[in-house]
Amino acid sequence: AVFLLACVGSLLIGMANRRAEEPDPEIPHRRALRELNVLATALGRYHFHMGRWPHTERYGLLSLSNDYREKGWLGPYINHLRKDPWQMPYQYRVVNEGTTNATVVLFSSGPDQTPGTADDLYPDPASFEVGTEWTNGWVHASERIPGIPIFKE
């Protein structure tokens, strides 16, 4: 009986390991959407502090993690900038940059790595609207992350 139980247990563990190794085709899409929403929230916070979106041509999304000594910057808003699951940079640009009706375009080119196709992925538009409740008790990164130096370039 013990031998039979051990055999069945080994068989079940082997099946579980094989199942865990099978790739889930949705995982890259879910990761990209999650990261796009994180970037959108960080962009919203940057916009709240700076009164504008990061310049498309100057630093782009790098403005979310690097202090370029711009007045009003209270980041970092993200720890570092990743590529999408297909190893392409997330696409970012500001439409009507420098005007009061400037809008942001943020997306992943998806598995085909070609912008403007049906598999492009976009963040939830609500992610850009960060509200103000998160500002209560906001402290600059150099003070809220003790022991980790924030270097200015």
Secondary structure, DSSP 8 states (H G I E B T S, - for coil): -HHHHHHHHHHHHHHHHHHHHS--TTHHHHHHHHHHHHHHHHHHHHHHHHSS---TTTTGGGGGTS----TT----SSS---B-TTS-B-EEEEETTTSTT-EEEEEB-TTTT-TTSTT-B---GGGG---SGGGTT---HHHHSTTS-----
